[in-house]
Amino acid sequence: MDIEKIKQLRQESGISLAECKKALEESQGDLERAKEILRERGIEISAKKSERETKEGIVSAYIHPNKKVGAMIILGCESDFVAKSDDFQKLAHELCLQIAASPFEETPLLEQAWIKDDKKTIKDLINEYIAKFGENITLKDFIRYKI
């Protein structure tokens, strides 16, 4: 197995080296197929974790530089350890950016294409982090303000 492909997949997905290696073996070295396998596993992991309570988490906010649009969320997780992690806080920031950029007139938030990668929905993005952390993550509440 090509160690460079494993490293690349790990860097791009944030998933453990062991899982990246399994996905590459299953895809016979095809990097794109391995990414798809990891995404599918993320959905499976998310479904298994969805029943678990999210008693920890953070409140995160974003104000656009023009001071005309802002967003605030409550993002839940299972442990304080995850809530304090840089990756969890990055996810919260990404969700705030999405909310600030989206008027929600047509598509519910979780079904929207992510503004940074239109091949992923917001639900896909959250599922990736669930797979990465091994914990349930819930967007408990959010609000968008606009002048």
ZIPE-V585676 format. One line per field, one symbol per residue. phi: phi as a letter, one per 30 degrees, with the letter a starting at -180 (. if undefined). burial: + if it has 24 or more other ideal C-beta (glycine too) atoms within 12 Angstrom, else -. A space follows every 10 residues. Layout:
# ZIPE-V585676
phi=???
burial=???
This chain:
# ZIPE-V585676
phi=.ddddddddd ddcideeddd deddddchid dddddddddd dddddedddd dddcdckbcb bbcdedicbb bbbcccbdbd ededdddddd eeddddeddd dcdidcceed cddddcaddc cddddddddd dddibdbbdd aabbcbc
burial=----++--++ --+++---++ +-++--+--- +--++-+++- ++--++--+- ---+-+++-+ ++-------+ ++++++++-- -++-+-+++- ++++++++++ ++------++ -+-+-----+ -+++++++++ +++-+++++- -+-+---
